[in-house]
Amino acid sequence: MFKHTRKLCVLFVVLSLFLLAVAGCASQQGTSPGTSPDTSQETSPKKPQKTHFIFGSSVEGSYGYLCLEAMCNVLNKHVEGIKFSAISSNGGAENIALLFNGEIDAGHTNNADILMAYTGQEPFKEKLEPIQLSSHGALTQIVAVRADSDINSIYDLEGKKVILGAAGSGVATDVSNYFRLAGINIEPIFLDIAQTGDAFIAGRADAALLLFRNGQPYPLNMEVEAAMDIKYLPWDPEINKQMVEMTAGIPGVITPDASPFITEPIEVYMNPQVLVVRRDLDEELAYTIVKTLVEHVDELIAITPHLEMVSKENIAKGLISKFPVHPGAVRYYKEIGIWEDRLTELK
């Protein structure tokens, strides 16, 4: 009697375990026992949507800093579901490093620093490939000295103290390359914009690089010009050509209407200012960022007047032909008919 009961109990346990196993398998497939799997509900996992996008700008008060603050303001107003913010940095080269360290998602930079990244030149320790998203202007620099200085040519700067800009910034790197090409050995002084005017006016340097954006003077220039009489030194046209070729810059001219201390047009080379991203940036997000900035350029200009270069008529003109453009941006440029054959699509 007991043996028979024990056998029934064992049989019951085995049967229960079997039914539980079958039910478990059916549950994992989303079906009940005896039914076919319903594959119509299966979907691939979705990539988590980005909720915070960080730009690298430049030193506080600089052109790059003001531009990126304005862009974040407009993007936050018109793009839902994602917050845009900008962090200050030393600009071009540092932003590319931050981009590939994963600390930012896009960065304000320029032609010279992009070229050094692609070729792995200092300050980069390896080759990096920043991808262009959009352009927002062009910067150039002209050497200023006191009006009564005996320095009358850039070649008279040999051995002199010259303020180049913030250490690691694109402008400092660029002008250092210029002096190297021209064979001029200077004593460089690295100061940010807020410090440059005070140091130059106080006579702690023989010369200072003053900035012009899109052909017009930077506020720093007007501060210096209000404090003392100065003279701007013309660049060497032959070195200008070499810089344009070497750095993928563009030639330009600063006219006398830009300053009462410029009496004749000064030939310059100009640095395109662009936003760069990594190649893995979501195409739809890249498209949305560029489209939003272009379609609301009036709001950008209201914050920072020189952002008129983000208009439909100008935004593609400052892109650099040597370096690829992100597919999301390319799609928008082609959609509104401003893509230029000289430009390169990312493959």
Protein Blocks (a to p, Z undefined) as FASTA:
>chain_A
ZZmmmmmmmmmmmmmmmmmmmmmmmmmnopaehiacdfklpccddddddfbdcddfbdeh
iaklmmmmmmmmmmmmmmghiacdddddebjmlmmmmmmnopafbdcddfklmmmmmnop
afbfbdcddddfbdcbdcdddddddfkbcbfbfklmgopacdfbjehiaklmmmmmmmmm
nopacddddddfklmmmmmmnopafbdcdddeehiacfklmmmmmmpccddddddfklmm
mmmmmnopacddddfklpckbmbdcddddddddddddfklcfklmmmmmmmmmmmmmmmm
mmmmmlmmmpmklmmmmpcfkbccdfklmmmmmmnopacfkbccdZZ
